[in-house]
Amino acid sequence: MMRYFRYSSLVLLALMLAAPLMPTGISQAQGGITVTLAAAEVGVAETAIVEARIACPAGSCAGFTVALNFDRSMIRILNTTAGPFLGEQPLESEKTIDNAQGIVRYAVSGAAGSGDLLFSLEVGGLIPGTAAINVASLEVTDANGALLVSSGTGADVNVIETGKIAFFSPPANGWEVAFTTERDGNPEVYAAAGDGSAVRRLTDNPALDGGPTWSPDGGRLAFHSARDGNLEIYMMDPDGGNVQRLTDNPASDSDPAWSPDNTRLLFVSDRDGNSEIYVMNADGSDPLRLTEDPAVDTYPAWSPDGTEIAFTSSRSGAAELYVMNADGSNVRKLTNFFGANGWYASWAPDSAQLAVSVERDGAADMYRLDRQANDVIQLTEKSDWLASSDWSPDGGWIAYLGAPGG
């Protein structure tokens, strides 16, 4: 029997502390003009700002047009902003953000003699790893429209694990929570009693370990790890022993999710060029691709009745919640958050309701989707961030990992 506990925001916050932003830069000088994009760090399902500066000789620059390519499997570009130049807000003449193709095109004009030109990118993290933002082309013009520079360089965005919470109650031990934390310097998997006591470390590796998920029978714990050079799916016993590698692919394999009958695992992989949902047997055999779309498909969750799989996809632009049959057929869009991003779907025991974390304008809230009533209900109010959630067996409680707003 499973037992769940509704955590206070303070306890949930203690499960995962975000690492500080550590910007560095990559620069290139072109005819006296230096183009710099600062590297950045962003959590999965969180946002961060990448700053860019075009350092111009005094009085020489008046505008720019930049085209960027980025790793669409790991990050999304949510917005671009510019300036101000000399205290005045510049005029945007073009802003195209295509997350399905991984392309941004941005054109801005400012006052003559503006000096340095500034712009920034708001990025959202999708899966852990290092995502590149490359400058495909850059044109800087003077007040007469003459071209001053036509190339530039890019930067890396480090997408870090932001924590996942998973519950199970082994009959002999009472119920436990598994989670990811950086309390020992890098992301590791821990377990604790439901009241926060008896904290124990399950993984001990200098590489990233995260995404823990208990098997429905409580006998195994699946997780992802970069210990062999890239993210792969692993399995271990409840005490952290008997670690077994389930996937072996040069691509990134992450975010495992169990089938209700303990026999199969969903996971996310970019082995075919972009982030898709796959399924395999619990021993790692017979991997099968379930989704096929140029957008990012991630965070799968199997319905308790075994018939459907919920997942997050950017195929409509923003990150929205979708559902498909267990064999990958009959994909349907469940949400329209009108530019906001929906993450981390979890199923109610009746397979008729889902909880989802929705991020908009730097704040996040938990929503409940009732598919039978065709209703969406907001459950929290402007948290700083929210990650994964889980339901009590009777459907009356939702435990989630998050931080209060304000």
C-alpha positions in Angstrom: 0.0 0.0 0.0 1.3 3.5 -0.8 1.1 6.4 1.6 1.7 10.0 0.6 2.5 13.1 2.5 1.8 16.7 1.6 5.1 18.5 2.0 5.4 22.1 3.1 7.1 24.5 0.7 10.1 24.7 3.0 10.7 21.0 3.0 10.3 20.7 -0.8 12.7 23.6 -1.3 15.3 21.9 0.8 15.3 18.9 -1.6 17.0 20.9 -4.4 19.0 24.1 -4.3 19.8 25.7 -7.7 23.4 26.3 -8.5 24.5 29.9 -9.0 24.7 31.4 -12.5 28.3 31.2 -13.7 28.6 33.3 -16.9 31.7 33.1 -19.1 32.2 34.5 -22.6 33.2 33.5 -26.1 34.3 36.5 -28.2 35.5 37.3 -31.7 36.8 40.6 -33.0 35.8 41.6 -36.6 37.3 44.9 -37.9 37.4 46.4 -34.4 34.0 45.2 -33.4 33.7 42.5 -30.7 30.8 40.1 -30.5 30.3 38.4 -27.2 27.6 35.9 -26.0 27.9 35.0 -22.3 27.5 31.4 -21.3 24.8 30.6 -18.9 23.3 28.0 -16.6 19.6 27.0 -16.5 17.7 24.3 -14.7 15.4 21.9 -16.4 11.9 23.5 -16.6 13.4 26.8 -15.5 14.4 29.9 -17.4 17.6 32.0 -17.6 19.0 35.0 -19.5 21.9 34.8 -22.0 23.4 38.2 -22.4 25.0 39.4 -25.7 27.1 42.5 -26.4 28.3 44.0 -29.6 31.2 46.3 -28.6 31.4 49.0 -31.2 33.9 51.9 -31.6 32.4 55.1 -30.3 29.7 56.4 -32.6 30.0 53.7 -35.2 27.0 51.4 -34.7 23.3 52.0 -35.2 21.7 48.5 -35.5 22.1 44.8 -36.1 20.5 41.7 -37.6 21.4 38.4 -36.0 20.5 34.8 -36.9 21.1 32.1 -34.3 21.0 28.3 -34.3 20.5 26.5 -31.0 20.2 22.9 -29.7 16.4 22.5 -29.8 16.7 19.1 -27.9 18.0 20.8 -24.8 16.8 24.4 -24.7 14.0 26.6 -26.0 14.2 30.3 -26.7 11.3 32.1 -25.1 12.0 35.7 -26.0 14.6 38.2 -27.3 15.0 41.7 -26.1 17.4 44.6 -26.9 18.9 47.7 -25.5 18.4 50.3 -24.3 21.0 52.2 -26.4 22.1 55.5 -24.9 19.1 55.3 -22.6 16.6 54.9 -25.5 14.7 51.7 -26.3 15.6 50.6 -29.8 13.1 49.7 -32.5 12.7 46.0 -33.2 12.1 45.4 -37.0 12.1 41.5 -36.9 11.7 38.9 -34.2 11.4 35.3 -35.4 11.7 32.4 -32.9 11.2 28.9 -34.3 11.8 26.3 -31.5 10.7 23.5 -33.8 13.7 24.2 -36.1 16.1 25.7 -33.5 16.3 29.1 -35.2 16.1 32.7 -34.0 16.3 35.8 -36.3 16.3 39.2 -34.6 16.7 42.7 -36.1 17.1 46.0 -34.2 17.8 49.6 -35.0 18.9 52.3 -32.6 20.0 55.9 -32.6 23.1 56.8 -34.5 26.2 56.6 -32.4 24.7 54.3 -29.9 28.0 52.7 -29.1 27.7 49.1 -27.7 24.7 47.2 -28.9 23.1 44.9 -26.3 20.6 42.1 -26.6 19.5 39.1 -24.5 17.9 35.7 -25.0 15.5 34.2 -22.5 16.2 30.4 -22.6 14.3 27.5 -21.0 15.9 24.2 -20.1 14.5 21.0 -21.4 16.8 18.1 -20.5 20.2 18.1 -18.8 23.3 18.6 -20.8 25.3 21.3 -22.6 23.4 23.2 -25.3 25.1 25.3 -27.9 23.9 28.6 -29.2 25.6 29.4 -32.5 25.7 32.6 -34.5 24.8 31.7 -38.1 25.1 35.3 -39.3 25.5 38.8 -37.7 25.3 42.1 -39.5 26.0 45.4 -37.8 25.3 48.7 -39.6 26.1 52.3 -39.1 23.7 55.3 -39.3 23.9 55.2 -43.2 23.1 51.5 -43.3 26.7 50.5 -44.3 27.7 47.0 -43.2 30.3 46.9 -40.4 30.4 43.2 -39.4 28.9 40.0 -40.8 30.0 37.2 -38.5 30.1 36.3 -34.8 30.5 33.5 -32.3 28.2 31.7 -29.9 28.0 30.4 -26.3 27.1 27.3 -24.4 24.1 27.0 -22.0 24.6 24.4 -19.3 21.2 22.7 -18.5 21.2 21.3 -15.0 19.0 18.8 -13.1 16.4 20.6 -11.1 15.1 17.7 -9.1 12.5 15.0 -9.4 10.4 13.6 -6.6 9.1 10.0 -6.6 7.1 8.1 -4.0 6.7 4.5 -3.1 5.8 2.5 0.1 7.5 -0.8 0.4 5.4 -2.8 2.9 8.3 -3.6 5.2 9.8 -0.2 5.4 6.9 2.3 5.3 6.8 4.9 2.5 9.8 6.8 1.2 10.5 9.7 -1.2 13.3 9.6 -3.8 14.7 12.8 -5.0 17.7 14.5 -6.7 19.8 17.0 -4.8 23.2 18.8 -5.0 23.8 18.9 -1.3 27.1 17.0 -1.8 28.3 19.2 -4.6 26.8 17.5 -7.7 23.4 16.0 -8.5 22.9 12.7 -6.7 19.9 10.5 -5.9 18.7 10.3 -2.3 15.8 8.7 -0.4 14.1 9.8 2.8 11.2 8.9 5.0 8.0 10.8 4.2 8.5 13.1 7.2 12.0 14.1 6.0 13.9 11.9 8.4 16.3 8.9 7.6 17.8 10.7 4.6 20.2 8.3 2.8 22.3 8.7 -0.3 21.7 6.1 -3.0 24.3 7.2 -5.7 27.8 8.4 -5.2 29.4 9.4 -8.5 31.1 12.6 -9.7 28.9 12.7 -12.7 25.2 13.8 -12.8 22.7 11.3 -11.3 19.0 12.2 -11.4 15.5 11.5 -12.6 14.7 8.7 -10.0 11.5 6.8 -10.4 10.4 3.8 -8.3 9.0 0.7 -9.9 5.3 0.2 -9.0 6.2 -2.8 -6.9 9.0 -0.9 -5.1 11.7 -3.4 -5.9 13.8 -1.2 -8.2 14.7 2.4 -8.8 15.4 3.6 -12.4 17.4 6.8 -12.9 19.6 8.6 -15.5 23.3 9.2 -15.1 26.2 10.7 -17.1 28.8 8.5 -15.3 29.8 6.9 -18.6 30.3 10.2 -20.5 26.7 10.9 -21.6 23.2 10.5 -20.1 22.1 6.9 -20.0 19.3 5.0 -18.1 20.3 2.9 -15.1 18.6 0.6 -12.6 19.5 0.0 -8.9 18.0 -1.7 -5.8 16.2 0.3 -3.2 19.4 0.5 -1.1 21.5 1.8 -4.0 23.2 -1.5 -4.8 23.3 -3.6 -7.9 23.5 -0.8 -10.3 22.9 -1.9 -13.9 23.1 0.1 -17.1 20.1 -0.3 -19.3 20.9 1.9 -22.4 24.2 2.2 -24.3 24.0 4.9 -26.9 26.2 7.9 -27.8 23.0 10.0 -27.6 21.4 11.4 -24.5 18.9 8.9 -22.8 17.1 10.4 -19.7 13.9 10.7 -17.7 12.7 7.0 -17.2 9.1 6.3 -16.4 7.7 2.9 -15.4 4.7 1.0 -16.9 2.1 0.1 -14.3 2.9 -3.6 -14.6 6.7 -3.1 -13.9 7.7 -4.7 -17.2 8.7 -1.6 -19.4 10.2 1.8 -19.1 9.6 5.0 -21.1 12.5 7.3 -21.6 13.6 10.4 -23.6 16.3 10.1 -26.2 17.8 12.3 -29.0 19.4 9.3 -30.7 17.5 10.1 -33.9 18.5 13.7 -34.0 16.0 15.4 -31.6 14.3 14.6 -28.3 11.7 11.8 -28.7 9.8 9.4 -26.4 11.0 5.7 -26.5 9.9 2.6 -24.7 12.0 -0.5 -23.8 11.7 -3.6 -21.7 12.7 -3.2 -18.0 16.0 -5.0 -18.8 16.9 -2.5 -21.5 16.1 -4.7 -24.4 14.0 -3.9 -27.5 13.9 -0.1 -27.5 11.2 1.3 -29.6 10.5 4.9 -30.7 7.0 6.1 -29.9 7.0 9.7 -31.1 8.4 11.2 -34.4 8.2 14.9 -34.6 10.9 17.6 -35.3 9.9 19.4 -32.1 11.0 18.4 -28.5 9.1 15.6 -26.9 9.9 14.9 -23.3 8.8 14.0 -19.7 6.7 10.9 -20.4 4.2 9.5 -17.8 2.3 6.3 -18.1 -1.4 6.3 -17.1 -2.2 3.9 -14.2 -4.5 1.9 -16.3 -1.7 1.4 -18.8 -3.6 2.6 -21.9 -2.1 6.1 -22.4 1.1 8.1 -22.1 1.2 11.8 -21.3 4.2 13.9 -22.4 5.4 17.5 -22.9 6.0 18.6 -26.5 7.0 21.9 -28.2 5.5 20.9 -31.5 2.9 23.8 -31.2 5.6 26.4 -30.2 5.3 26.5 -26.5 5.7 23.5 -24.2 2.2 21.9 -24.0 0.8 18.7 -22.6 -0.1 15.9 -25.1 -1.4 12.3 -24.7 -1.0 9.3 -26.9 -2.0 5.6 -26.8 0.6 3.3 -25.2 1.8 2.2 -28.6 2.5 5.8 -29.7 -0.6 6.2 -31.9 -3.5 8.7 -31.7 -1.5 11.7 -30.4 -3.8 14.4 -29.0 -3.0 17.9 -27.6 -4.6 18.3 -24.1 -3.7 21.9 -23.2 -3.3 25.4 -24.6 -1.5 27.6 -22.2 -1.3 30.5 -24.6 2.5 31.0 -24.6 3.1 29.5 -21.1 5.0 26.2 -20.7 3.6 23.0 -19.2 5.9 20.4 -17.7 6.0 17.3 -15.5 2.6 15.7 -16.0 1.5 13.2 -13.4 -1.6 11.0 -13.5 -4.3 10.6 -10.8 -5.0 7.0 -9.8 -8.3 7.0 -11.9 -6.3 7.9 -15.1 -8.9 10.7 -15.7 -7.0 13.6 -14.1 -3.5 14.9 -14.5 -1.4 17.5 -12.6 1.0 19.7 -14.5 3.4 22.5 -13.7 2.8 25.6 -15.8 5.5 28.3 -16.1 4.7 31.8 -17.3 6.7 35.1 -16.9 9.1 33.6 -14.4 6.5 32.2 -12.1 5.1 28.7 -11.9 1.8 27.1 -10.8 0.4 23.7 -10.4 -2.8 22.9 -12.4 -5.2 20.0 -12.3 -6.7 18.8 -15.6 -10.0 16.9 -15.4 -10.4 15.2 -18.7 -13.9 13.9 -18.1 -15.2 17.4 -17.1 -13.0 19.1 -19.6 -11.8 21.4 -16.9 -8.5 23.0 -15.8 -8.1 24.2 -12.2 -5.2 26.2 -10.8 -4.0 24.8 -7.5 -1.1 27.1 -6.5 -0.3 30.8 -6.7 2.8 32.1 -8.3 5.6 29.9 -7.0 9.2 30.7 -7.9 9.5 27.3 -9.5 7.7 23.9 -9.6 9.0 20.5 -10.7 7.5 17.0 -10.6 4.5 15.9 -8.7 2.8 12.7 -7.5 -0.7 11.7 -6.4 -2.0 10.0 -3.3 -3.6 6.5 -3.9 -7.1 8.0 -3.3 -6.5 10.9 -5.6 -7.2 13.4 -2.8 -3.6 14.7 -2.4 -0.9 16.0 -4.7 2.7 16.2 -3.4 5.0 18.3 -5.5 8.5 19.7 -5.5 8.6 23.5 -5.6 9.5 26.8 -4.0 7.1 29.5 -2.7 6.9 32.8 -4.6 8.0 36.1 -3.2 
